[in-house]
Amino acid sequence: MRSITKCIFCAALLCLLAVFPVFSAPKYTIGMSQCNLGEPWRVQMNADIKNEADKHPEIKMVFKDAQNDVLQQRAQVEEFVSAKIDLLIISPKEAQPLAEPVSKAMSAGIPVIVLDRDIIGQNYTEFIGADNVKIGRAVGAWLVKNYGGKGAKVVEIMGLQTSTPGQDRHSGFLDAIKGSDLDVIFRADAKWLEPDARKEMESALSRYDKIDIVYGHNDPSAHGAYIAAQAAGREKGMVFVGIDSLPHEGVAYVKQGILTATFQYPTGGGEAILQALKIFKGEKVPKRITLGSRMFTKDNVDAGGVAIP
Amino acid sequence: MLGEIREPLRRDAGAGSKAGARAGGMHGVLQSLARALTSTAGRACLGLVLVLFLGVIFNADGAFFKEGTHRDTLRQSSVYGILACGMTLVMLTGGIDLSVGGVLAVSSVSFSLLTMHMDWPWWLAIIACLFLGSALGSASGALISNAKLQPFIATLALMTFARGFAKYITGGQKISTYVTQGDKVIIKQLPTVFKVIDSRILGGNLAIVSVIFLVCFIAAWILLARHKWGRELYSIGGNEEAARLSGVPVRMAKFLAYTFSGLMCGVAGICQAAQETQGDPEAGAGYELTAIAMVAIGGTSLAGGRGSMGLTLLGILTIGYLQKILSINAVAEAYRLMITGIIIVLAVLTQKRRSR
């Protein structure tokens, strides 16, 4: 008897749940599959998406975090497909293993916007991302323009060198300083981690008496290097440059006078929602959007930085 | 440091005398030298000497001989060292604590949150973080001693939980002096306590974090070598059943060992936050392995019952110097990992008791 009541109750609840969305239904459901929310930059990407989506009441966002696990992300994409969402935004962990689930979503008639990392086969509606080589090059060019010609000694605190962003930020930078008199005297892989950056910078400081410029592949690295220099009493007159420009990291460091400059690596979160709206309206969207970057220094940080050509 | 090594020497007298008997007939001095070298402490020293020797050869244009390099090495090893203090006690019971990195992160973000965002007085924040660390440690302690979970499983669970907890209280972002209140953004002053912990004393020659490490080290050493509880930990590691039958309060002693490890994580988290000038929920990832390696390289057995704080200090310095030497030579990451692996094997091989 009791189990029958339970059944009826459950059924009633299910009906209620099924009917409920009809009353307050936004027109479109967008699924967002984030590969890893352990990184502040990706947390920012989700925040950018949410901020933009909140401006459009017709959109309902569903966020999923794959916790840095390819198979989990694959399962999430499949869940989204069977839930029949209207559009999928994915920031994939890896190019190869996610190609198939994404193309399944496409063949189920769900448009897909790929953010940040590309997918092999390119079977998706649109790719939005920034170019690390270009940003690395912009850092190099800016340093040559402002500090070239004085034989400046450079320390490069690199991001994980087994990751594409780390390699690209390095190669773009090298490309831009080629032929200039900027001299990279010390180079270490801090794996994007601030405590490691501090340790590596301390080694550089104990080894070299003259260091003029520190280029960190991300803002926390540049910040860690700054703390090391400060502890040695040598931060004055040293130039610290980082990449990413998250509001509460790089941009805040520039405001506090810790970093000389930070170069933005945009998340594309807001742009993804704008593009999704275009897709819903049936407008044609480009296959590929490369986001522009911005640069923040003490002079322009309050005005929101300047765009880099 | 000699005083700290005397302890293991005495404990290893059994093994030493075997070695001595082998060397029988030799001159007395040679005999005692052989005994010292074949003792656990002697072999742990050998590992450190090996690494320092590498430093002398690969001195990076003399950077290895600069005073600052050694000061930095001690400071950089301090957080690991504090964790290794708690780890030694746990490993002596035959257990292991995988949760140290996660609990460190909880302490680190809590300390930043309380002092930077909530404006608690520094002493209250420190007490709260130490309490939080101990409480988390005691949770795994209770699971192990009362619910009889295996230490590996219980602390693995706590490691996962603590990492999640750190992310939960921070919302996945770093806690820094950059505070958002509604739409407004305020950049606060770095609390004085952060500057104090990250400063140096004795004319800039000793970092406060190193002092904190040394205090933790001496506390753990006294507890282990001079206190009844320490003896109990050794006996539990030697043979838990025998210890129980001879009246050792096994449950309580083990529970306290994990609680102490949690307390050390609390201390380490505060030091980590001060050095980073922020609370990072990802802080301390992988630190548990470094701490375990430091304790094991010193010669404390993973099976329990054998080891000491003096040995752990040797282990801490060995790994600390190895990292520093690789760093000043700007060795690429791939080589660094391979070299570290090889050195760990070499150090543990010299540890292996050939007398059995």
Interface residues (C-beta under 8 A of the other chain):
Chain A: L37 G38 P40 V43 Q161 T162 F186 R187 A188 D189 K191 E194 P195 R198 K199 E200 E202 S203 A204 L205 S206 R207 G224 I227 A231 A232 P247 H248 E249 A252 K255 Q256
Chain B: A60 D61 A63 K66 G68 T69 D72 Q76 K167 G171 G172 Q173 K174 S176 T177 Y178 T180 V185 I187 D198 R200 Q272 Q275 E276 T277 D280 E282 A283 Q323 K324 S327 I328 A330 A332 E333
